[in-house]
Amino acid sequence: MPSLAQVLARTASRVPQRIAVEFGSGSMTYAELDASVNQLARELTDRGLAKGDRLLLLSGNSGAFVVALYAGLRLGAIVVPVNPRSAPPEIDHFVTDSGASLLLFGPEVVENIQGLAGGGGRAGSIPALALGRATGFDDVLAAAAVQSAEPIDVEVAEDDDALIIYTSGTTGRPKGALFDQHRILWVGINTAIGLGLHEGERMLHVAPLYHSAALNMLLIGGMMYGATHVILPRFDPETVLEMLERERITQFFGVPTMYTFLLRTPSIATRDLSSLRVCLYGAAPMPATTAEALVAALPGASIIQACGQTEGGPGGILLQHDEVLARPSASGRSAIANTEVHIVDLDGNDVAPGGVGEMIMRGETMMKGYWGNPEATAETVRDGWVHTGDIASIDEDGYITLVDRLKDMIITGGRNVYSVEVESALAGHPAVGDIAIVSRPNEEYGESVVAVVTPRDGATLTFEQLREYGQQCLSSYKLPRELIIIDEIPRNASGKLLKHQIRAKLNA
């Protein structure tokens, strides 16, 4: 198989004048993108980056992110894309943990990079180069512009390491999932099969490109098929709707909270969104009421849910459009192509329909392991299977529904309460804007169920109202015993609830 950078070069040879990337008022054809990647790869070589070195990439969604990503891959470096809004201590963790020798950053986060110098950590001791103009730092793109655009002579094989993607950190400090070229290529192939990618798709990217779904499934996957990648720097619902219409977007991926805000934007009813073929959602559970509203609002698009993990490439399960219509509360029904998924009990045996167990998976896209962390790798990858830590139910028709994380399950009075089930049930209350279900220690029951809610703008919600609503579909022991109202529920950039932060505040 070719390397990831060879895929780009072949696409550039096949469709050189097709627009590859649009960002702001600028754009690059595939020929121009390939040339810019070669130039930056040469500049990074002159700066000391070599095959196998780790390249930390802190950039928001931009054309420069794409060029930097592929320049690193062309050199055979291991690219480490991380949240550009990371604070200096977090950046230092990424640098130290990955052993990165060079840092590239977007000018928009220059203050955080400046804060590394006096921190005393390893991050302040490695070279930092700006992807544009930033006071006090070299503009590596300007320097690369005088380099030759001829391909650099570095041999990169499919079993060479390519990416370290840090986990979401929903249960603690992020761990770096390691992938070689082969695994990432298969993510793109599997995505094409699952989503029906066509030659020349038009994709709108607003989900963070450092996140595995947007990066591996859609950006890198789309390069195989000569997609045009329209990139937005941040999520704004009105702007997203405008771009979907104006750019005649065919494929869009968003996390559930993005779709929630899009559905609340009045202009969605008047926009011409007929070009949309596929709307993909994932990274966090979507309430059934939101999924149903999305299907109704976009009748011409296939609504597909992908449910997986960074450790899978991502890989996991899919819920196709007709299955979303039939069972909007489910997480998936079939495994993503070239992937096996089972729901197993504590002994590793498949649970019977109606049962609950842990979701495990294996396939071509699974991570090699956690970078520099053999203990965590051995705990997660067993006999070739990635143990996700997700608790799921499976019914007689094969529908799989994630009900909780193993570490988030609540045991109250000796009975299991799955927080995702309760969140999905209560999210339909008209006053609920966002909700997290967590536990608090309780002397009588061991743990009690707590609902943490951010109300919709202008709405009020009482504990009694929430419980009364929940009684329609939940057993009494699953109902919250406490309601806490907060301004904003902590989520990471991919929309996942940071429940460990909520529990820490509750139990402080």
Buried (B, 14 or more C-beta within 10 A) or exposed (E): EBBBBBBBBBBBEEBBEBBBBBBEEEBBBBBBBBBBBBBBBBBBBEBEBEBEBBBBBBBBBBBBBBBBBBBBBBBBBBBBBBBBEBEBEBBBBBBEBBBBBBBBBBBBBBEBBBBBEEBEBBBBEBBBBBBBEBEEBBBBBEBBEEBEBEBBEBEBEBEBBBBBBBBBBBBEEBBBBBBBBBBBBBBBBBBBEBBBBBEBBBBBBBBBBBBBBBBBBBBBBBBBBBBBBBBBBEBBBBEBBEBBBEBBBBBBBBBBBBBBBBBEBEEBEEBEBEBBBBBBBBBBBBBBBBBBBBBEBBEEBBBBBBBBBBBBBBBBBBBBBEBBEEBBBBBBBBBBBBBEBBBBEEEBEEBEEEBBBBBBBBBBBBBBBBBBBEEBBEEBBEEEBBBBBBBBBBBEEEBBBBBBBEEBBBEBEEEBBBBBBBBBBBBBBEBBBBBBBBBBEBEEBBBBBBBBBBBBEEEEBEBEBBBEBBEEEBEEBBBBBBBBEBEEBBBBBBBBBBBBBBBEEBEE
